[in-house]
Amino acid sequence: MRPTDAELPVGLRELVATVLRPWGDPAAAIDAYEDLTRAAADAQLAAARALDHDAARAIVVLWADLTRDVGAVQVSTLRWVLDV
């Protein structure tokens, strides 16, 4: 569902777009952030596979899941705010 102007604080969409503009188009910046978040989570999972200790492996896998989930919420929120 697309946010209406009444649902967002005045100027929020413009502020976020202005902050992201130095990295190119706001949609491209969000895509790049999503790719980096995915790469970080994948690196954490690769590190977990290299661990011999089950408890340490479980903690690193949980951290990778948290990285993926937080990144997904951030990306989704930005796409909603900017309507991209």
C-alpha positions in Angstrom: 0.0 0.0 0.0 1.4 3.4 -1.0 1.7 5.9 1.9 -0.3 9.0 1.6 1.1 12.5 2.4 -1.1 12.5 5.5 0.6 9.3 6.8 4.1 10.6 6.6 5.6 13.6 8.5 5.9 16.7 6.3 9.0 16.5 4.1 10.1 13.0 5.1 10.0 11.6 1.6 12.0 14.6 0.3 14.5 14.4 3.2 15.3 10.7 2.7 15.6 11.2 -1.1 18.0 14.1 -0.6 20.1 12.0 1.8 20.3 9.1 -0.6 21.0 11.3 -3.7 24.8 11.4 -3.3 24.8 7.7 -4.0 22.8 8.1 -7.2 19.2 7.5 -7.7 17.5 6.6 -4.3 16.2 3.3 -5.7 19.7 2.4 -6.8 21.1 3.3 -3.4 18.5 1.1 -1.7 19.3 -1.8 -4.1 23.1 -1.4 -3.3 22.3 -1.4 0.4 20.2 -4.5 0.0 23.0 -6.2 -2.0 25.6 -5.3 0.7 23.3 -6.6 3.5 22.9 -9.9 1.6 26.7 -10.2 1.1 27.3 -9.5 4.8 24.8 -12.2 5.9 26.3 -14.7 3.3 29.8 -14.0 4.7 28.6 -14.6 8.2 27.0 -17.9 7.1 30.3 -18.9 5.4 32.1 -18.1 8.6 29.7 -20.2 10.6 30.2 -23.2 8.3 34.0 -22.9 9.0 33.5 -23.2 12.8 33.9 -26.6 14.5 32.1 -25.7 17.7 28.3 -26.1 17.5 27.5 -23.3 20.0 29.7 -20.8 18.2 28.3 -21.8 14.9 24.7 -21.4 16.1 25.5 -17.9 17.4 27.0 -16.8 14.1 24.1 -18.2 12.2 21.7 -16.3 14.5 23.7 -13.2 13.9 23.5 -13.7 10.1 19.7 -14.2 10.4 19.4 -11.0 12.4 21.5 -9.1 9.8 19.3 -10.3 7.0 16.1 -9.5 8.9 17.1 -6.1 10.0 18.3 -5.2 6.5 15.1 -6.4 5.0 13.0 -4.2 7.4 15.2 -1.2 6.6 15.0 -1.8 2.8 11.2 -2.4 3.0 10.7 0.8 5.0 12.8 2.9 2.7 10.9 1.5 -0.4 7.6 2.3 1.3 8.6 5.8 2.4 10.1 6.7 -1.1 7.5 4.7 -3.0 10.1 3.0 -5.1 
